[in-house]
Amino acid sequence: MIRLEHISKRFEAGKQTVDAIKDVSLCIEKGTIAGIIGFSGAGKSTLARCINLLERPTEGKVVVGDAELTALNEKQLREKRKKIGMIFQHFNLFASRTVYGNVAYPLRGSGRSRKEIEEKVRSLLDLVGLTDKANAYPSQLSGGQKQRVAIARALANDPEVLLSDEATSALDPETTRSILRLLKEVNRTLGITIVVITHEMQVVKEICHQVYVMEDGRVVEQGDVFQIFASPQQAITRRFVDSASNLSHIQELLDDPARPIKLNPGDYLLRLNYLKRSTSEALISTLSRHFELDINILFGNIELIDGNPLGGLVVIAGGGHDKVTAATGYLSQRNVLVEVISHG
Amino acid sequence: MADLLNLIIPDVAARSDQLWRAFWETLQMVSISGVISLVLGIPFGVLLFTTRRGGILQNRPVNFILSRICDFFRSIPFILLAMVLLSLSRLVVGTAIGVRGAIIPLVFGTIPFLGRQVEGALAEVPAGLIEAAQAMGSSPWEIIRRVYLKEAVPGITRGVTITLVSLINFTAIAGTLGAGGLGNFAIMYGHSKNMPQITWTVILIIVILVSIVQAAGSYIAKKAAH
């Protein structure tokens, strides 16, 4: 659906050149929600803007649907852009137009009659739940409502693709969730391919099927969301995954000068990551019964990622080196990744 | 009323016909050159802004030439510009005096001023809106018409207001060069014949005129801002 082939983007300002994107290739299937995650400056927004050529890549090919965008002339490109909706961090609504006027903007001048436009706008406002705000101006709306208007506007021309550039970054967590739910619904009911640019792993966790991790202009890791969360390979990916899980709090406790965690000799501080559908087994009871370990659970975090349960525990296992080693072996067979964080 | 005026400003009351004519001439000069300046000055400002580096019609040579022309006319004091342009006026409209003779100098003095005002107003439209419009497939022309000129209405209205005020000022100067109007009237009697009543009456009328323009402009700008 979306294919980027060897995309590079270089910005030149005077004598300074910045390589914002370095040889990125990726392929996003029709109907999926793909996340592009990275810290600020990683090039993720630039990459998204290359998809509709708001930013023309210095090198490489952009293919959306059956058209190679990089080969189109200006007029053809404008037509194609009508099929690629985009929403932004700061909403970018027209302040001088009402909610109705904003959503109608892309529909005017497209040969539709007044009545057709009105019907379309009404149905879009209905979809985003803002029917009663049609005559309000953007300045009268909350952030979440503004983003809903922006989504309605982006969907006006029945796009095949929706680009979401940090669309929830200016919103509070509750509003973020409601916007993400709306995007998910749009994806499911309209079958629109969505590309989500974000710096929050929470966003990826909630709606994405696929994820691309960007660092310094490159895609350093990619895969389906479950796989990325279950076994992140790169250090940066691990940081993102940790940021979305409370298991990472263990590090803060260990670094705490008050030393709230005390390990006795023979105690092992373990982090268990459940990889594949292992959460339903009574693993902890088995460990304590069969391997005679004393297990103290410090943190637990089990979540549904893309429909699959995933998560882990941070535990203190007491019983000495040999018993713990035997238990670790057992856990590995059961698809649980064991990491020894520290021992007494 | 007439008696009262006769009592406090006899010099003015004795010349009320001429005052009315001067007032009428000023209104004519302001409205005719105002309309011409709006029609030409707003597109001029749009071009000044959109051909800038990074603008939607980016064109460095065109922008350079327009900017230099604009700065050239803006840097000449209006009284000198008017003097120089009177011969052009004679060529184009057949006369260098009266309301007709004044239109060309006034228009040349006003368009560059308005152009810069419009340019500034467009610069206040958030770049994100232009991006959003581009992402929706709008052409540069659509963006100018449906985004810039709509979003910048409050700013443009403020610019037009300032321009009209300075245009009223220009007509008074043009009056000294034979254009007629209130400026001419004040110079002829107030200054040359030393009748301060005339001068002050003209000043009062111009202050009221400017206040009305300013109030109307502020009202429209406020109405247009949401």
Boltz contact constraints between the chains, C-beta under 6 A:
constraints:
  - contact:
      token1: [A, 52]
      token2: [B, 135]
      max_distance: 6.0
  - contact:
      token1: [A, 78]
      token2: [B, 137]
      max_distance: 6.0
  - contact:
      token1: [A, 81]
      token2: [B, 137]
      max_distance: 6.0
  - contact:
      token1: [A, 82]
      token2: [B, 137]
      max_distance: 6.0
  - contact:
      token1: [A, 86]
      token2: [B, 135]
      max_distance: 6.0
  - contact:
      token1: [A, 90]
      token2: [B, 128]
      max_distance: 6.0
  - contact:
      token1: [A, 92]
      token2: [B, 128]
      max_distance: 6.0
  - contact:
      token1: [A, 92]
      token2: [B, 129]
      max_distance: 6.0
  - contact:
      token1: [A, 92]
      token2: [B, 132]
      max_distance: 6.0
  - contact:
      token1: [A, 95]
      token2: [B, 226]
      max_distance: 6.0
  - contact:
      token1: [A, 96]
      token2: [B, 150]
      max_distance: 6.0
  - contact:
      token1: [A, 96]
      token2: [B, 151]
      max_distance: 6.0
  - contact:
      token1: [A, 106]
      token2: [B, 136]
      max_distance: 6.0
  - contact:
      token1: [A, 137]
      token2: [B, 226]
      max_distance: 6.0
  - contact:
      token1: [A, 139]
      token2: [B, 226]
      max_distance: 6.0
